[in-house]
Amino acid sequence: MKCGEKTEVYSRVTGYFRPVANWNKGKQAEFSDRKTYDVTRAAAVVMPK
């Protein structure tokens, strides 16, 4: 469902959560290039049941 409202995205940087919208353009571009992964799936691959 889309409501059309803007959302605020936070990222953890050196121990602090900061709104991505407050970052400079270069840091925002770097953030968009990051890959995310599911820690629970990664753990299942490393430590299968």
Beta strands, then each sheet from edge to edge (+ up, - down):
strand 1: 10-13
strand 2: 16-19
sheet 1: 1+ 2-
end
